[in-house]
């Protein structure tokens, strides 16, 4: 075995967990290699997920602003048009810049990349099969599986990425569909559905559950739903999709109400299937070497991220927990620090979750509903953006900040925000929770006036019923 194929660590997968973990390992002095099956680095997040979707969300919000919002600011635009190819080109450029940035970081940190499919042959040994079929074996003291997740495909809605699309196809449509059905009312469905609705599509969201957003705070979800309905999005909750027929003219979807069992059909140019994601753990050699999985196909790990086989670790979407890029990143860092002799740690109580719709939703910690189920006594502070001076100046006053604190200790247990810029505001609460802070800690901290962040302070004050802004 040549020295160029011997490493301290080999990471399979270059998504957020894989590339961040590899970089941290290299910074700590471990000779590190990374294996990626696709042509570009960054995994789902950078290529067909977080980054391109946010680029399109941003562009579609500008388009909506020109159509509906700027006139209220005294800006009248009499003639404008959508240039979808330019919008898509901008999205692709954003993706390209990010993926090329990862390649630069690999070079800077002396990480050796291998292009191909990685398969574990045994502890300490990984086979890489390149696109042309050639194979080579690399060895490492430790192996980290960071292969992420893939969309769940329904048997009666098979992806062709043209008419029936996953997030991948929904980010690359060549024209705005006149009609779109979104199957699944979670983060992906709501974000991408809102993109195409803003650009002109008639969007209907079909959700099996009686609520949107799964476990997220339902007060927040209700604000979002009302706003999206006002914009023209239709919602069918407690509704089950049972079949479909595709043709050159579109897709006919059959669905039934869970309340009365009544079956109906609906036609659409495009159907976006966003019913969740599943761990991508096949073809890695797990079964052959004894790496065990749970019934959902997720790799089983201990508190140190080690699988059932010593020397083989797993992080990110391929293991249990929220399928979020920042969660995977922190696990990648934790594993690298442990392998370098340190004490890596991830606080799962402070993992924020965000829906980048309009308005945005941001959450951290437990909801009121979860607190009640756990039998916890809490105080809740809530403050509306309607009463925030900066929000009124911006002309965006929908939503609120809600803070949940322990009734006895006042320690922050959670926060749930819906409104302007909340994807950024959530992080001061995350930091406060990370240090075991209380609602009073937030309430007594300076917040410049006038800012949106004052709504966070006022919600903290409202925990003790002493908010003051109006």
NORSULBEL-V912715 format. One record per run of one state. SS is the DSSP state (helix for helix, strand for strand, loop for the rest). FROM is the first residue (numbers start at 1). TO is the last residue. If there is no record, write none. Layout:
SS	FROM	TO
SS	FROM	TO
//
This chain:
loop	1	2
helix	3	5
strand	6	12
loop	13	15
helix	16	27
loop	28	31
strand	32	36
loop	37	42
helix	43	48
loop	49	49
helix	50	73
loop	74	83
helix	84	108
loop	109	111
strand	112	115
loop	116	116
strand	117	122
loop	123	124
strand	125	129
loop	130	134
strand	135	145
loop	146	148
strand	149	151
loop	152	153
strand	154	154
loop	155	156
strand	157	157
loop	158	163
strand	164	165
loop	166	166
helix	167	170
loop	171	178
strand	179	183
loop	184	186
helix	187	198
loop	199	201
strand	202	206
loop	207	217
helix	218	231
loop	232	233
strand	234	236
loop	237	238
strand	239	247
loop	248	249
strand	250	257
loop	258	262
strand	263	268
loop	269	269
strand	270	273
loop	274	276
strand	277	279
loop	280	285
helix	286	289
loop	290	292
strand	293	293
loop	294	298
strand	299	299
loop	300	305
strand	306	306
loop	307	311
strand	312	314
loop	315	315
helix	316	318
loop	319	324
helix	325	339
loop	340	347
helix	348	350
loop	351	352
strand	353	355
loop	356	359
strand	360	365
loop	366	367
helix	368	373
loop	374	377
strand	378	384
helix	385	387
loop	388	388
helix	389	394
loop	395	399
strand	400	406
loop	407	410
strand	411	419
loop	420	421
helix	422	434
loop	435	437
strand	438	438
helix	439	443
loop	444	453
helix	454	463
loop	464	470
//
